[in-house]
Amino acid sequence: MQISFKNNYIKLGSEFYVAAQAATVKNPTLIKFNNELANQLGIDNSTTNPTQLANIFSGKQLPSGAQPLAMAYAGHQFGSFNPQLGDGRALLLGEVESLQGAKLSLQLKGSGQTFFSRNGDGRAALGPVLREYLLSEAMHKLGVPTTRALACISTGEQVAREQLLPGGVITRVAASFIRVGSFQYFSARKDLPSITKLANYVIDTNYPACRVAKNPYVKFLELVVAGQASLIAKWMQFGFIHGVMNTDNMSVSGETIDYGPCAFMDDYSHDRVYSSIDRNGRYAYNQQPPIGLWNLTRLAESILPLLSEDTDKGVEIAQNILKNYIEQYENNWLQGMRTKLGLSAIEKIGHEKNERAEDKKLIDDLFEIMASSKADFTLTFYHLSKMNLIANETDQKFKSGFNANQKINHWLANWRERLTLESVSNKQRQQKMLSVNPLYIPRNHQIEAAIRAAEDNNDFSVFHALHDVLQQPFSEQTGKEKYTLPPTANEVVWKTFCGT
């Protein structure tokens, strides 16, 4: 296999990582290889068979040019700062440039112990590997910035958790694996030269436009803040709950990273929590926007000396940038939700302030009724997309998800009145809504079924079938009706787990 590595992170110096080698597994087996992504990366696997792919992406036989290392970083975990975390079960293999010119990093996850494993085995169970592959690739198809999955492997060995489980390794691709915690690591050590080197590396890799700014580091912070405001707004628009928004799980490249106890909501609740370790709801659905700001504040603190030589001036600059986050998030969220409801910014309502207030109230009212009726998040918006300007039989599928008939009828009347102010046709509006309101999402119970079949029976057909459906989330697929259904009472998954 030919991979054209162009490794730059390793050049930063040994204080940024600890070199490591993947543990050799006895009998790796290829479960899934992402040929589409491989082509984008310019990876030629035309002469590579499944056994060779399994050896390469389990870490047993690394490709030429790979320089495996475990990255150093710190992080706030549920609000408590740990000055040294690092890649405890992941190895950065190296960096490549895609055919489109993007600089990307390849990483093995679940490949064995590193310097940062903290007495852990550095392995991954097969279930979390399958889960991350399904979720990250589904997020990509939904249009949400995310790490990608290049390969997933069954190691043929077992890992010890509460019980013995089959092991797995996933290969992830990201614009960057640098986290807020990466900057915190050096800030805690008061190592300004390393903070500067890290910031320069991220700017050169992910934000080259910063170089023409008066202060590239100020521009860098502005772009990271804007990226997170946009990303979290997208999470909220799809009912996605990350589950563990620690600063070491927040990428500075604006991608969704570290799919642990994450989940897509079924029935709507403002403060839904799935993560088994989030006992106090710190990272609940409705807490994600403010936690984004909290994490960004930790980044600003870490790079404060780069913003200005004068500390007070640096604080002022940081505060002004962070203040923009709230408005940026609200603008992104409102525009995204408007599109989901078939609304656009129009002049007939009047001044923008009134327009924003009226549309936001319409959106908020729907969420309140969804919460009281425990309406399914995804199906609510999908069925709304297919409704007409005049009430007819298409209303029934939408209304069947609600038990507050009077309230939803009143809401529908207000929504239709608002639609009369739009200039597009009914068909155009429906098409636009269907392009942003998916029918298929990686539902918790379906992921669990795929994991159970794989772990319990070595049956990967459920995983492959689910993956294939999720590649076309916005298109109705004949014979795939079961993938649209919410869980039955005995299928509901109430808790999701990190997989560590």
N, C-alpha and C positions, 0 to 999 in steps of 0.2 A: 504494500500500500504506500502510495506517495502522498505525503503531507508536507507542504512547504511552510515549515515553521519559520517565523521571524520574531524570535523571542527578545523582548525588551525589558520585561519586569525583572528578570533575573539579573540584569545589568545594574539594577538599583543598589545592590549590595546585600551582604549576608544578614544585615540587621532587619531586612524585610521578609525573610523566609528562612526555612531550614530545609535543606535538600533531603529528599527521601526517595525510597523506591516502593513500588506497589508490592504487596504480599502476593506470592505465587499461589494460585489456586489450582486444585488438582484436575478438575473436569469442567471448565467453563463451557457454557452453551449459549449461542446467540438466540435471543428472544425476538428482538426487533432492531433493525438498522434503518436509519432515516436517510434513504437515498436522495430525497429531495434536498435536504439540508447539506448532505455531503457534496452534492453537485454545486450548490451555492458557495461552498467553501473551497471549491476547486480540488476536492479530494478524489483521487482516482482509485477506485476499488474494483475496476473491471476485471482484474486478474486475481482477486481475493475471494476465497470461498468462505462459507459460514464458520468453519472451524478456525480459520485464520482471523476472521473478524472477532470471534469470541476470545481468542488469545490476546489480540491487540487491545480490545476494549475492556478486558478484565484486568489489564496491567501485566499479564504474564509475559507478553512479548511486545514491548513498546516500539513504536515506529521510529525510524531514523530521524534525528533532530529534536526529539522530545527531551526536555530537561525537567524532570519531575521535581516538584517542591511543594512544601506546605506553607501557605501564606500566614504571616503574623497579623493579628488584629486583636482588639479589645472589644468591649461592648457593655452597654446597659442591658441587662436581662431582667425583664419585668421591673425596671426602675432601679435595680441595684447594679453598681458598676463592678465589672471584673476587668482588671488591667491586662490580663493575658488570657485570651481564648485561642484563636488561631484555628487552622484547618486540622481538626482532629480525626477526620475520616475522609479527607479529600486531598487530591494532588492536582496542582496545575501542571498540565503536560507541556504547555507552551502556547504561543500565539500565532495566528494565521491572518492572512488578509483575504477577504472574500472576493469573488469575481466582481462585486459591485464596489470594491475599494474599502469596505468596512473592516476595521481591525477587531478581531474577535479572539477570545481565549477559550481553550479546551481544558476541561477538568474531569478527572475521574472522581466519583463519589462512592464510598464504600470499599475502597481499595486497600484498607489495612491501617495499622498504627502509624502515627507520626509523632514527632516531638511534642505536639500539642494535644495528644489524645487523652491526657489526664486519666490514665489507668483504664480507659476504654479500649475496646478491641479494634476500633477504626473501621469496623465492617458495617454493612447495611443489610437489613433483612430484605427479602425479595419483595414483600408487600409494599414498603415505602418506595422502592425503585419503580415498580409498576405504576404506583400512584403518581409519582412525579412525572414519569413519561407521559401518562394520559393527561394530566392537568396542564403541564407546561405547553404541550402541543395543542391542546384545546384552547388555551389562552391565546396562543399565537393566531389560531384561526378566527378567534373572536376579535382580533385586532388590538389586543392588550399587550404592551411592551413586556417581554418576558425572556428569561433564559430559555434555551431550546434543548431538546433531547436528541442526541445523535445516535446513541445506542443504549440498549439495556441487555444485561447478561445475567444468566443464572450461574452461580459459581460452582454448583455441584457439591457445596459444603453447607454445613449448618452453622448458625450463629446462636449464641445463648442469650436470650432475653428472659422474660418470665417463664418461657419455655423454649425448646429448641425450634428454630425456624430456618427454612431455606434461605441461603444468602444470595445477594445480588450486587451488581455494580452498574451504575448509570454514568454515561458520559454526557456532560453538560457543556453547552456553548453559550457564551455571554459576551456582550460588548465590554463588560468588565466584571471582575469578581472583587473589586475594591469596594469596601463598605464604609459607612460612617465610622464604624468601629476601627477601621484601618487607620484613620486619622486620629482617633482617640488613643490608639496604642502609643503613638509617638508623642501626642500631647501630654499624656500622663507621665511620660519620661522627660518632658520639657526639652525634646529633641527637635528644635526648629529646623536644622538642616535637613533632617529626614522628612519633616512635614512638607518642606519646600520641594524636595525631590519627588515626593509622592504626588503632590498637587501638580507639578510639572508633567509627571508621567500621565496622569489622568487627563490633563488638558491636551497634551499631544495626542493621546489615544482617542479620546472621546469628544473633546470640545476644542478643536484646533482654532475655531473662530475667536476664542478668547485672546489669542495672541495679538490681535490688532487693537484690543481694548487698552485704555489708559492704564488700568490695573487689571491684568488678566485674572487675578485671584478673586477680585470683586465680581467680575463677570462670571467666573466659574460658579460662585455661590448663587448668583442670580439664576443661572441656568439649571443648577441642581434643584433649587427651590421650585422653579417653574415645572420641571420634569416630574417632581413628586406630586405637585398639585394636580397635574394632568393624569398621572398614573392612578392615584387614589380615587379620583373622580370616576375613572373607568371601572375600578373595582366596585364602587358603590352602584354604578349603573347596571352591573350584571349580578348583583347580590353576592359578590365574592367576599369571603372573610379570610384574610391571611392567617390569622390565628396566633402568630408569634412575631410581632413587629418590634423585636429588639433591635438596637442600633447595629448589631453585628449581622442582622438579616435585612439591612436596608442598603441597596446598591446605590452608588453615586451616579450610575449611568442611567437611572430612571427606569430600570427593568424590575419586574417581579422576580424575586429570587428566594430560594430556600422553601420549597413546597413541603412543609412538615404537616402540622395539624390544620391545614387549610380546608376550606369547603365552600361550595356554592349552596346558598340557602334554598330550601324547598318552600315551606310556608313562611310567610314574611313575619319578622319580628324586628323592631327597631334595635334591640340590644342582644341579638342572637349571638351565642358563643357555642362553638363546637370543640375547641381545643381542650383536651383533658387537663392540661397544665395551667390554663387560664382560669383559675378558681374565682377570681374577683372581677372578671370581665374587663380587665385593662384593655384588651384588644378586641372587644366586642365590635359588631358591625358598625354601630353608630359612633364608636370611639376612634375609628381609623383616621378620619380627617384630623382631629386634634393631636393624635399620637404622631402623625406625619410631621406636624409642626414641632412637636416636642423633640423628635429625632433630629430634625433639621437645625434646631437650636443647639443641639450637642455638636453638630458639624461646625456651625458658625463659631462656637467657643473654641473648637480645636484648631481652626485656621485663623483665629483672630489676629495674630501677629502679622499675617500676610496681607490683611486688609488695610492696615495702616501701621506705621511705626509708632504713632501716638495711640495709646490704649483706648483713651476716651473716644477718639475719633473712630477707631476700629469698632468699638461697641455701637456707636451711632450708625455707622454704615451697615453693620449686621442687623441691627434692629429695623432699620428702614427696609432692608431686603426681606426680612422675615415677616414684616407687616403685610407685604404684598401677597404672601402665601394665601391668606384667608380669602382675599378678593379673587386671586387666580383660581383657587379651588372652587369657590362658589360660581364663578363664571363658567368653568369647565363643566361642573356638575349640572348647572342649569341648562346650558346649551345641549349637553348630552341628553338630559331628561326631556327637554323640549322635543328633540328629534325622536325620542322613543314614543312620545305622545302625538307625533305628527304635527308639531307646532314649529313655526319659524319666527324669527324676529321680523315684525311687520310694523308699518307706520300707522295703520288704521286704529290701533289701540290708543295711540297718543304718544306722550313722552316715554322715553325708555324706562324711567323709574317706575311709572305706572305699569308698563308692560311687564317688567321683571316681577313686580309685586303680584300682579294678577296671575301670571303663569306659575310662579312659585307656589302660590296658594292652591292652585288647581292640582299641582303635583303633590304637595304636602297632604291635601285632602284625600287623594287616592291612597297614599301610603297609610294614612290613618285608618281608612276603611279596610285596606288589605290586612293591617295588623289585627283589627277587631274580628275579621272573618277568617284569619289564618289562611289567606289566599296564597296560592303558589306564585312565587315571584316571577319565574320565567313564563309560565303559561298565561298569567295575567296580561303581560305586555304583548305576548305573541297573539293571543286571541283579540286583543284590542286592535292590533295592526290590521286585522281582516274585516273589521267592522266598517259599515258604510255611514255616510252622512245622515241618512234617514234610517231610523230603527227598522230592522227586519229580523229574519230568522237567525242571522249571524250574531245577534245579541246574546242568544241563549248560551253558547259555549263560554262566552266571557262571564255572563252573570251567574253561571252555575258554580263558579268558584267563590261566590260570596253568600253569606247568610243574612247580610244586612240589606235586604232588597230595596227598602225605601231610600236608604243612603246612597246605594250605588246607582239607583235610577236617577236620583237628583244629580249625582256627579256626572252621569252620562249626558244628561240634558245640558249641564254647564260646559262639558267638553265639546259637544256638538255645536253649541252656540259659539264657542271660541273658534271652531274650525271654519265657520262661515266667514271669518275674517281672513282666511288664507286665500292666496291667489292661485294655488295649484289645484289640479283636478283631484277628484276622489281617488282615482286609480294611481296617480302619481304619489299622492300622500301615502297610500297603502304600500306601494313599492318601497318608498323611502323608509317607512317604519319597519317593514319586513327585512330590510338590509341591516338593521341595528338591533332587532329583537329576535334572538335565536329561539329555535324550537328545541334544539338539543344542547344540553350542557352536561358536564361530567358529574352526574348526581351521585351523592354519597353511597346510596345503596347499590348502584350499578358498579361503582368502583370496588366496593366491598365484595360483590359477587365475583368480579374478575380476580381479585386477590385470593378469595377462598378457593376458587377453582384451581388457580395456579399453585398455591401453597399446599392445599390439601390433596389435590389429585394430579398435580403436574400437568394440568390442562390449561393451555394458553389460548384456546379458541375464544373464550369469553372476553379476554383482554383484547385480542385482535379485532373482534367484531365491534366492541365498544369504540376502540380507537378509530376504526374506519368510519363509523357514524359521526364521530366528533369532528371529522375533517370537513364536513359540510354542515355547520351548525345552523345556517339560515335557510337551508333548502329542505322542503318536505321530501322525505325519502320513503318510497313505497315499501311496505312490509316491515318498517322499522318503528311502528307505533309504540311498542313497549318501551322504547328509549325516551319517549316523551312523557311517560307517566310518573307522577310523584310516587313515593314509596307507600306501600300499604302499611297498616299499623305495625305488623311484625317485621317490616323491612327497614323501618326508620333507624338511621344511624345518629345517635345523640352525641357521641364523643369521637373525636379524631385524635390521632397520636403522632408524636414527633418521629417515631421510628428509630430513635437512637438506642 
